Amino acid sequence: MDETRNNGGKTGKPSPPVEHQFKPGNPGRQKGSRNKLGELFLEAMHADFEAHGPAVIEKVRNDKPDQYLKIVASILPKDFNVSFRKTDELSDDELIERIRLLDASIKPFLAARGENGADERDPAQTEH
């Protein structure tokens, strides 16, 4: 098959320059060098966390929540599985207990709303 275009150039992946190609007797990157870079990076991050730790995390969470969520997502395992127990598998007593817990957790939010369903609190005072 002809690997040239009408303009005479080759198609496909170009070869690297000669000085970047592997040569006999040159195996390339030393074994473990990539791991060493990762280890050095993690050590630096650990030292930085030891020095500034939770205060910086809190600042990022408050000032840049989108970046905070990116960080959280990046450290979760790729195959992060969450399973939920279906309500039809719960006993009546377990269902009643869940309803009571949910009721207790939403009462403060419901109490803050007026009869028309609108939030009557000052938005600046909303707790998060």
Secondary structure as the mmCIF struct_conf table of DSSP 4:
data_model
#
loop_
_struct_conf.conf_type_id
_struct_conf.id
_struct_conf.beg_label_comp_id
_struct_conf.beg_label_asym_id
_struct_conf.beg_label_seq_id
_struct_conf.end_label_comp_id
_struct_conf.end_label_asym_id
_struct_conf.end_label_seq_id
STRN STRN1 THR A 4 THR A 4
TURN_TY1_P TURN_TY1_P1 ASN A 6 ASN A 7
BEND BEND1 GLY A 8 GLY A 8
STRN STRN2 LYS A 10 LYS A 10
BEND BEND2 GLY A 12 GLY A 12
HELX_LH_PP_P HELX_LH_PP_P1 LYS A 13 PRO A 17
HELX_RH_3T_P HELX_RH_3T_P1 VAL A 18 HIS A 20
BEND BEND3 GLN A 21 GLN A 21
TURN_TY1_P TURN_TY1_P2 PRO A 24 GLY A 25
BEND BEND4 ARG A 29 ARG A 29
HELX_LH_PP_P HELX_LH_PP_P2 GLN A 30 GLN A 30
TURN_TY1_P TURN_TY1_P3 LYS A 31 GLY A 32
HELX_RH_AL_P HELX_RH_AL_P1 SER A 33 ASP A 63
HELX_RH_AL_P HELX_RH_AL_P2 PRO A 65 ILE A 75
BEND BEND5 LEU A 76 LEU A 76
TURN_TY1_P TURN_TY1_P4 LYS A 78 ASP A 79
HELX_RH_3T_P HELX_RH_3T_P2 THR A 87 GLU A 89
BEND BEND6 LEU A 90 LEU A 90
HELX_RH_AL_P HELX_RH_AL_P3 ASP A 92 ALA A 111
TURN_TY1_P TURN_TY1_P5 ALA A 112 ALA A 112
STRN STRN3 ARG A 113 ARG A 113
TURN_TY1_P TURN_TY1_P6 GLU A 115 ASN A 116
BEND BEND7 GLY A 117 GLY A 117
STRN STRN4 ASP A 119 ASP A 119
BEND BEND8 ARG A 121 ARG A 121
HELX_RH_3T_P HELX_RH_3T_P3 PRO A 123 GLN A 125
#
